[in-house]
Amino acid sequence: MNRFILQSARVSLALVLLASPVLLASGGCGRQGGVVGETDEYSYEDVAAQIRADDEASEAEREMRDQ
């Protein structure tokens, strides 16, 4: 059992070490200087509208389930 845990830890560490440069090199979702900003693809209003729509759909689904 300890051998399996040790092997799993080694594999996990290797994966993290291999993925780190890729994750650090990518700019990610509109990050600029550590602050998330708008991009051409997504504006704050678009994201807020999607969140509201998802919340409304979830609420409607809960109401239907409760009836």
Phi and psi in radians as a Rosetta constraint file:
Dihedral C 1 N 2 CA 2 C 2 CIRCULARHARMONIC -1.080 0.35
Dihedral N 2 CA 2 C 2 N 3 CIRCULARHARMONIC -0.608 0.35
Dihedral C 2 N 3 CA 3 C 3 CIRCULARHARMONIC -1.130 0.35
Dihedral N 3 CA 3 C 3 N 4 CIRCULARHARMONIC -0.727 0.35
Dihedral C 3 N 4 CA 4 C 4 CIRCULARHARMONIC -1.118 0.35
Dihedral N 4 CA 4 C 4 N 5 CIRCULARHARMONIC -0.747 0.35
Dihedral C 4 N 5 CA 5 C 5 CIRCULARHARMONIC -1.115 0.35
Dihedral N 5 CA 5 C 5 N 6 CIRCULARHARMONIC -0.745 0.35
Dihedral C 5 N 6 CA 6 C 6 CIRCULARHARMONIC -1.109 0.35
Dihedral N 6 CA 6 C 6 N 7 CIRCULARHARMONIC -0.758 0.35
Dihedral C 6 N 7 CA 7 C 7 CIRCULARHARMONIC -1.116 0.35
Dihedral N 7 CA 7 C 7 N 8 CIRCULARHARMONIC -0.735 0.35
Dihedral C 7 N 8 CA 8 C 8 CIRCULARHARMONIC -1.083 0.35
Dihedral N 8 CA 8 C 8 N 9 CIRCULARHARMONIC -0.710 0.35
Dihedral C 8 N 9 CA 9 C 9 CIRCULARHARMONIC -1.127 0.35
Dihedral N 9 CA 9 C 9 N 10 CIRCULARHARMONIC -0.699 0.35
Dihedral C 9 N 10 CA 10 C 10 CIRCULARHARMONIC -1.126 0.35
Dihedral N 10 CA 10 C 10 N 11 CIRCULARHARMONIC -0.766 0.35
Dihedral C 10 N 11 CA 11 C 11 CIRCULARHARMONIC -1.116 0.35
Dihedral N 11 CA 11 C 11 N 12 CIRCULARHARMONIC -0.759 0.35
Dihedral C 11 N 12 CA 12 C 12 CIRCULARHARMONIC -1.078 0.35
Dihedral N 12 CA 12 C 12 N 13 CIRCULARHARMONIC -0.765 0.35
Dihedral C 12 N 13 CA 13 C 13 CIRCULARHARMONIC -1.108 0.35
Dihedral N 13 CA 13 C 13 N 14 CIRCULARHARMONIC -0.725 0.35
Dihedral C 13 N 14 CA 14 C 14 CIRCULARHARMONIC -1.095 0.35
Dihedral N 14 CA 14 C 14 N 15 CIRCULARHARMONIC -0.736 0.35
Dihedral C 14 N 15 CA 15 C 15 CIRCULARHARMONIC -1.111 0.35
Dihedral N 15 CA 15 C 15 N 16 CIRCULARHARMONIC -0.727 0.35
Dihedral C 15 N 16 CA 16 C 16 CIRCULARHARMONIC -1.116 0.35
Dihedral N 16 CA 16 C 16 N 17 CIRCULARHARMONIC -0.759 0.35
Dihedral C 16 N 17 CA 17 C 17 CIRCULARHARMONIC -1.146 0.35
Dihedral N 17 CA 17 C 17 N 18 CIRCULARHARMONIC -0.617 0.35
Dihedral C 17 N 18 CA 18 C 18 CIRCULARHARMONIC -1.286 0.35
Dihedral N 18 CA 18 C 18 N 19 CIRCULARHARMONIC -0.599 0.35
Dihedral C 18 N 19 CA 19 C 19 CIRCULARHARMONIC -1.454 0.35
Dihedral N 19 CA 19 C 19 N 20 CIRCULARHARMONIC -0.400 0.35
Dihedral C 19 N 20 CA 20 C 20 CIRCULARHARMONIC -0.971 0.35
Dihedral N 20 CA 20 C 20 N 21 CIRCULARHARMONIC -0.847 0.35
Dihedral C 20 N 21 CA 21 C 21 CIRCULARHARMONIC -1.067 0.35
Dihedral N 21 CA 21 C 21 N 22 CIRCULARHARMONIC -0.657 0.35
Dihedral C 21 N 22 CA 22 C 22 CIRCULARHARMONIC -1.149 0.35
Dihedral N 22 CA 22 C 22 N 23 CIRCULARHARMONIC -0.785 0.35
Dihedral C 22 N 23 CA 23 C 23 CIRCULARHARMONIC -1.165 0.35
Dihedral N 23 CA 23 C 23 N 24 CIRCULARHARMONIC -0.674 0.35
Dihedral C 23 N 24 CA 24 C 24 CIRCULARHARMONIC -1.279 0.35
Dihedral N 24 CA 24 C 24 N 25 CIRCULARHARMONIC -0.539 0.35
Dihedral C 24 N 25 CA 25 C 25 CIRCULARHARMONIC -1.364 0.35
Dihedral N 25 CA 25 C 25 N 26 CIRCULARHARMONIC -0.480 0.35
Dihedral C 25 N 26 CA 26 C 26 CIRCULARHARMONIC -1.332 0.35
Dihedral N 26 CA 26 C 26 N 27 CIRCULARHARMONIC 2.430 0.35
Dihedral C 26 N 27 CA 27 C 27 CIRCULARHARMONIC -1.267 0.35
Dihedral N 27 CA 27 C 27 N 28 CIRCULARHARMONIC -0.585 0.35
Dihedral C 27 N 28 CA 28 C 28 CIRCULARHARMONIC 1.336 0.35
Dihedral N 28 CA 28 C 28 N 29 CIRCULARHARMONIC -3.095 0.35
Dihedral C 28 N 29 CA 29 C 29 CIRCULARHARMONIC -1.060 0.35
Dihedral N 29 CA 29 C 29 N 30 CIRCULARHARMONIC 1.248 0.35
Dihedral C 29 N 30 CA 30 C 30 CIRCULARHARMONIC 1.302 0.35
Dihedral N 30 CA 30 C 30 N 31 CIRCULARHARMONIC 0.371 0.35
Dihedral C 30 N 31 CA 31 C 31 CIRCULARHARMONIC -1.252 0.35
Dihedral N 31 CA 31 C 31 N 32 CIRCULARHARMONIC 2.351 0.35
Dihedral C 31 N 32 CA 32 C 32 CIRCULARHARMONIC -2.464 0.35
Dihedral N 32 CA 32 C 32 N 33 CIRCULARHARMONIC 1.909 0.35
Dihedral C 32 N 33 CA 33 C 33 CIRCULARHARMONIC 1.132 0.35
Dihedral N 33 CA 33 C 33 N 34 CIRCULARHARMONIC 0.564 0.35
Dihedral C 33 N 34 CA 34 C 34 CIRCULARHARMONIC 1.471 0.35
Dihedral N 34 CA 34 C 34 N 35 CIRCULARHARMONIC 0.028 0.35
Dihedral C 34 N 35 CA 35 C 35 CIRCULARHARMONIC -2.040 0.35
Dihedral N 35 CA 35 C 35 N 36 CIRCULARHARMONIC 2.325 0.35
Dihedral C 35 N 36 CA 36 C 36 CIRCULARHARMONIC -1.347 0.35
Dihedral N 36 CA 36 C 36 N 37 CIRCULARHARMONIC 2.280 0.35
Dihedral C 36 N 37 CA 37 C 37 CIRCULARHARMONIC -2.204 0.35
Dihedral N 37 CA 37 C 37 N 38 CIRCULARHARMONIC 3.065 0.35
Dihedral C 37 N 38 CA 38 C 38 CIRCULARHARMONIC -1.242 0.35
Dihedral N 38 CA 38 C 38 N 39 CIRCULARHARMONIC 2.621 0.35
Dihedral C 38 N 39 CA 39 C 39 CIRCULARHARMONIC -2.125 0.35
Dihedral N 39 CA 39 C 39 N 40 CIRCULARHARMONIC 3.052 0.35
Dihedral C 39 N 40 CA 40 C 40 CIRCULARHARMONIC -1.153 0.35
Dihedral N 40 CA 40 C 40 N 41 CIRCULARHARMONIC -0.514 0.35
Dihedral C 40 N 41 CA 41 C 41 CIRCULARHARMONIC -1.331 0.35
Dihedral N 41 CA 41 C 41 N 42 CIRCULARHARMONIC -0.710 0.35
Dihedral C 41 N 42 CA 42 C 42 CIRCULARHARMONIC -2.279 0.35
Dihedral N 42 CA 42 C 42 N 43 CIRCULARHARMONIC 2.237 0.35
Dihedral C 42 N 43 CA 43 C 43 CIRCULARHARMONIC -1.835 0.35
Dihedral N 43 CA 43 C 43 N 44 CIRCULARHARMONIC 2.878 0.35
Dihedral C 43 N 44 CA 44 C 44 CIRCULARHARMONIC -1.029 0.35
Dihedral N 44 CA 44 C 44 N 45 CIRCULARHARMONIC -0.691 0.35
Dihedral C 44 N 45 CA 45 C 45 CIRCULARHARMONIC -1.129 0.35
Dihedral N 45 CA 45 C 45 N 46 CIRCULARHARMONIC -0.705 0.35
Dihedral C 45 N 46 CA 46 C 46 CIRCULARHARMONIC -1.077 0.35
Dihedral N 46 CA 46 C 46 N 47 CIRCULARHARMONIC -0.787 0.35
Dihedral C 46 N 47 CA 47 C 47 CIRCULARHARMONIC -1.158 0.35
Dihedral N 47 CA 47 C 47 N 48 CIRCULARHARMONIC -0.762 0.35
Dihedral C 47 N 48 CA 48 C 48 CIRCULARHARMONIC -1.092 0.35
Dihedral N 48 CA 48 C 48 N 49 CIRCULARHARMONIC -0.708 0.35
Dihedral C 48 N 49 CA 49 C 49 CIRCULARHARMONIC -1.117 0.35
Dihedral N 49 CA 49 C 49 N 50 CIRCULARHARMONIC -0.701 0.35
Dihedral C 49 N 50 CA 50 C 50 CIRCULARHARMONIC -1.149 0.35
Dihedral N 50 CA 50 C 50 N 51 CIRCULARHARMONIC -0.693 0.35
Dihedral C 50 N 51 CA 51 C 51 CIRCULARHARMONIC -1.114 0.35
Dihedral N 51 CA 51 C 51 N 52 CIRCULARHARMONIC -0.778 0.35
Dihedral C 51 N 52 CA 52 C 52 CIRCULARHARMONIC -1.079 0.35
Dihedral N 52 CA 52 C 52 N 53 CIRCULARHARMONIC -0.746 0.35
Dihedral C 52 N 53 CA 53 C 53 CIRCULARHARMONIC -1.098 0.35
Dihedral N 53 CA 53 C 53 N 54 CIRCULARHARMONIC -0.734 0.35
Dihedral C 53 N 54 CA 54 C 54 CIRCULARHARMONIC -1.119 0.35
Dihedral N 54 CA 54 C 54 N 55 CIRCULARHARMONIC -0.726 0.35
Dihedral C 54 N 55 CA 55 C 55 CIRCULARHARMONIC -1.112 0.35
Dihedral N 55 CA 55 C 55 N 56 CIRCULARHARMONIC -0.745 0.35
Dihedral C 55 N 56 CA 56 C 56 CIRCULARHARMONIC -1.126 0.35
Dihedral N 56 CA 56 C 56 N 57 CIRCULARHARMONIC -0.713 0.35
Dihedral C 56 N 57 CA 57 C 57 CIRCULARHARMONIC -1.139 0.35
Dihedral N 57 CA 57 C 57 N 58 CIRCULARHARMONIC -0.706 0.35
Dihedral C 57 N 58 CA 58 C 58 CIRCULARHARMONIC -1.123 0.35
Dihedral N 58 CA 58 C 58 N 59 CIRCULARHARMONIC -0.733 0.35
Dihedral C 58 N 59 CA 59 C 59 CIRCULARHARMONIC -1.126 0.35
Dihedral N 59 CA 59 C 59 N 60 CIRCULARHARMONIC -0.752 0.35
Dihedral C 59 N 60 CA 60 C 60 CIRCULARHARMONIC -1.105 0.35
Dihedral N 60 CA 60 C 60 N 61 CIRCULARHARMONIC -0.689 0.35
Dihedral C 60 N 61 CA 61 C 61 CIRCULARHARMONIC -1.134 0.35
Dihedral N 61 CA 61 C 61 N 62 CIRCULARHARMONIC -0.717 0.35
Dihedral C 61 N 62 CA 62 C 62 CIRCULARHARMONIC -1.102 0.35
Dihedral N 62 CA 62 C 62 N 63 CIRCULARHARMONIC -0.739 0.35
Dihedral C 62 N 63 CA 63 C 63 CIRCULARHARMONIC -1.103 0.35
Dihedral N 63 CA 63 C 63 N 64 CIRCULARHARMONIC -0.703 0.35
Dihedral C 63 N 64 CA 64 C 64 CIRCULARHARMONIC -1.144 0.35
Dihedral N 64 CA 64 C 64 N 65 CIRCULARHARMONIC -0.687 0.35
Dihedral C 64 N 65 CA 65 C 65 CIRCULARHARMONIC -1.177 0.35
Dihedral N 65 CA 65 C 65 N 66 CIRCULARHARMONIC -0.633 0.35
Dihedral C 65 N 66 CA 66 C 66 CIRCULARHARMONIC -1.294 0.35
Dihedral N 66 CA 66 C 66 N 67 CIRCULARHARMONIC -0.330 0.35
